[in-house]
Amino acid sequence: MNKDIDRFKMILTENKRTTKWLAKQLRKKSSNYFEMAY
């Protein structure tokens, strides 16, 4: 039972990291698009 909880917590923290990274990548891309547009 505890192992499952630990695994779940690990997955959650990984997901948070990944979403932060994805948001950063998206922000980079969108700013590039804006620079190209203007």
C-alpha positions as CSV (number, residue, x, y, z in Angstrom):
1,M,0.0,0.0,0.0
2,N,2.7,2.5,1.0
3,K,4.7,1.6,-2.1
4,D,1.7,2.5,-4.3
5,I,1.3,5.9,-2.5
6,D,5.0,6.6,-3.0
7,R,4.8,5.7,-6.6
8,F,1.7,8.0,-7.0
9,K,3.5,10.9,-5.3
10,M,6.5,10.4,-7.6
11,I,4.3,10.4,-10.7
12,L,2.6,13.6,-9.5
13,T,5.9,15.4,-8.9
14,E,7.1,14.3,-12.3
15,N,3.9,15.5,-13.9
16,K,4.3,18.9,-12.3
17,R,7.9,19.2,-13.5
18,T,6.8,18.1,-17.0
19,T,3.9,20.6,-17.2
20,K,6.2,23.4,-16.0
21,W,8.7,22.5,-18.7
22,L,6.0,22.2,-21.3
23,A,4.6,25.6,-20.4
24,K,8.1,27.1,-20.7
25,Q,8.5,25.5,-24.1
26,L,5.1,26.8,-25.2
27,R,5.9,30.3,-24.0
28,K,9.2,30.2,-26.0
29,K,7.4,29.1,-29.1
30,S,4.6,31.7,-28.8
31,S,7.1,34.5,-28.2
32,N,8.9,33.3,-31.3
33,Y,5.6,33.4,-33.3
34,F,5.0,37.0,-32.1
35,E,8.4,38.1,-33.1
36,M,7.9,36.6,-36.6
37,A,4.4,38.2,-36.9
38,Y,5.6,41.7,-36.2
